[in-house]
Amino acid sequence: HVQLQASGGGLVQPGGSLRLSCTASGLDYYVIGWFRQAPGKEREGVSCLSISDGKTYYGDSAKGRFTISRDNVKNTVYLQMNSLKPEDTGVYYCATDPRPAPCVVVLSAGGYVGLDVWGKGTLVTVSS
């Protein structure tokens, strides 16, 4: 079965950058997504990568600032986050599922519930 390991979180000042990494091992997967959850808020879809065609998708809060990419050799998916804002603070998770799941659905409100494989979250704190 697929296992995920997320890393790269930390404390960064507003306007700064961080790169999160998610290493996958096990069976192949069709999509992989990044999600975040701030204290007291619903889990939110941040970005999603469709493995079959390489298409990338972003939640509204991430568009123009975040970039998802994949290193096929290392089987690692990255989330490059630039121009970070205090509202980006939260625990970030990578998630996937061995079953096909369209990124559009994965990133929709509550769409994450269809994903069965989750990495341990990594905390991102944006604060001065």
Buried (B, 14 or more C-beta within 10 A) or exposed (E): EBEBBBBBBEEBEEEBEBEBBBBBEEEEBBBBBBBBBBEEEEBBBBBBBBBEEEEBBBBEBBEEBBBBBBEEEEBBBBBBBEEBEEEBBBBBBBBBBBEEBBBEBBBEEEBBEBBEBBBEBBEBBBEE
